[in-house]
Amino acid sequence: MSRPEHWRADSAGDSVVVLDIPASLSRHREFDIDVTLVVSVPVEGIQAWHELNLEVDGRKQWSRRIVSSCPGQTDGLDYHCRIHLVAERALRVRALAFTRGATVSSLFIEAREEL
């Protein structure tokens, strides 16, 4: 039996992160995909907001913009989905963060294979 695959991509504070999972020539796979955006919220000033967009294989999968809460601390957005890959199919997941007032602290994508 194969060991479950685990993939992770981190933006290192940038506003875009891409995770590429190569195709498997021999088997179908199913992945739990988690995307996490954490922003630093200013203590005072303009009404801050943050937005997370998710694309799967170049197609928009999900998008959400919210007002940033917790002035002087962090706030964030998370997204979870499950993707089934047939044999010989690769996967590209891209997350994009947009902000006003807040700044991106971290943005990452994690994919865990379910056996």
Buried (B, 14 or more C-beta within 10 A) or exposed (E): EEEEBEBEBBBEEEBEBEBEBEEBEEEEBEBEBBBBBBBBBBEEEEEBBBBBBBBBEEEEBBEEEEEBEEBEEBBBBEBEBEBEBEEEBEBEBBBBBBBEBBBBBBBBBBBBBEE
